[in-house]
Amino acid sequence: MKLEIARGLFLAGALAVASMAVAVWEQPRSQILGVSSTDEHCPLPHVAKASEAVRPDNDLLLLMFSLSQGMRPQS
């Protein structure tokens, strides 16, 4: 492959990566969200996600036991 072709492909790839990075980069803006008359309302930014209650897995102890048994050398 010629050097000019390789350089052109590298430049095209670098521009594609840079344009994708600019497209997905989300920077918070300085803005007033609003004032509510009650204290019940708490405005959240649009990037905040609602968290779900995490329930523990019932098989976690069994998994830990099986992983510890697999670490022993066989004799």
C-alpha positions as CSV (number, residue, x, y, z in Angstrom):
1,M,0.0,0.0,0.0
2,K,1.3,3.4,-0.9
3,L,2.2,5.9,1.8
4,E,-0.3,8.4,0.5
5,I,-3.2,6.0,0.6
6,A,-2.3,4.9,4.1
7,R,-2.0,8.5,5.2
8,G,-5.4,9.3,3.7
9,L,-7.1,6.4,5.3
10,F,-5.6,7.3,8.7
11,L,-6.8,10.9,8.3
12,A,-10.3,9.8,7.4
13,G,-10.4,7.4,10.4
14,A,-9.1,10.1,12.7
15,L,-11.7,12.6,11.5
16,A,-14.5,10.0,11.9
17,V,-13.5,9.3,15.5
18,A,-13.2,13.0,16.3
19,S,-16.6,13.7,14.8
20,M,-18.2,10.9,16.7
21,A,-16.6,12.1,19.9
22,V,-18.0,15.6,19.4
23,A,-21.4,14.2,18.6
24,V,-21.8,12.2,21.8
25,W,-20.0,14.7,24.1
26,E,-22.6,16.1,26.4
27,Q,-21.5,19.0,28.6
28,P,-23.8,20.5,31.2
29,R,-25.0,24.0,30.5
30,S,-25.4,26.8,33.0
31,Q,-29.1,27.5,33.1
32,I,-31.8,28.1,35.6
33,L,-34.0,25.1,35.9
34,G,-36.9,26.9,37.5
35,V,-38.3,27.9,40.9
36,S,-41.2,26.0,42.4
37,S,-43.5,27.4,45.1
38,T,-43.4,24.2,47.0
39,D,-40.4,22.3,48.4
40,E,-41.8,19.0,47.0
41,H,-40.4,19.6,43.6
42,C,-36.7,18.9,43.0
43,P,-35.7,19.5,39.3
44,L,-33.3,16.9,37.9
45,P,-31.0,17.2,34.9
46,H,-32.0,15.2,31.9
47,V,-29.0,12.9,32.2
48,A,-30.1,11.7,35.7
49,K,-31.6,8.2,35.6
50,A,-34.1,6.8,37.9
51,S,-32.5,4.1,40.1
52,E,-34.3,0.9,40.8
53,A,-34.2,-1.0,44.1
54,V,-31.4,-3.5,43.9
55,R,-32.5,-6.9,45.1
56,P,-29.8,-9.4,46.2
57,D,-29.4,-12.6,44.2
58,N,-30.3,-15.7,46.2
59,D,-27.6,-17.8,44.4
60,L,-24.7,-15.4,45.3
61,L,-23.6,-17.5,48.2
62,L,-23.6,-20.6,46.0
63,L,-21.6,-18.8,43.4
64,M,-19.0,-17.7,45.9
65,F,-18.7,-21.2,47.3
66,S,-18.3,-22.8,43.8
67,L,-15.7,-20.2,42.8
68,S,-13.7,-20.8,46.0
69,Q,-13.8,-24.6,45.4
70,G,-12.6,-24.2,41.9
71,M,-9.4,-22.4,43.1
72,R,-8.1,-25.4,45.0
73,P,-5.4,-27.5,43.4
74,Q,-6.5,-31.1,42.5
75,S,-4.5,-33.8,44.3
